[in-house]
């Protein structure tokens, strides 16, 4: 858990540094979206479409993966971690 939090903090700090640098250069999210020819609504619609596509597949896979993981977790001897 400690490694995860450390990694998360590093990502947040790197993002803050990169965002500050881009802001100093006058680059904004609106400029990037305009350059790419996208609107925030198009991005939101794309994220919703991706979620609608992925969620049933995740649930379907979980029907197999979770019971296999649970049986493996129960039957394998504990290890020193």
SULJO-V222302 format. One line per field, one symbol per residue. psi: psi as a letter, one per 40 degrees, with the letter a starting at -180 (. if undefined). burial: b if it has 16 or more other ideal C-beta (glycine too) atoms within 10 Angstrom, else e. A space follows every 50 residues. Layout:
# SULJO-V222302
psi: ???
burial: ???
This chain:
# SULJO-V222302
psi: ddddddddddddddddddddddddeehidddddddefiiddddddddddd dddddddddddddddddddddddddiiiih.
burial: eeeeeeeeeeeeeeeeeeeeeeeeeeeeeeeeeeeeeeeeeeeeeeeeee eeeeeeeeeeeeeeeeeeeeeeeeeeeeeee
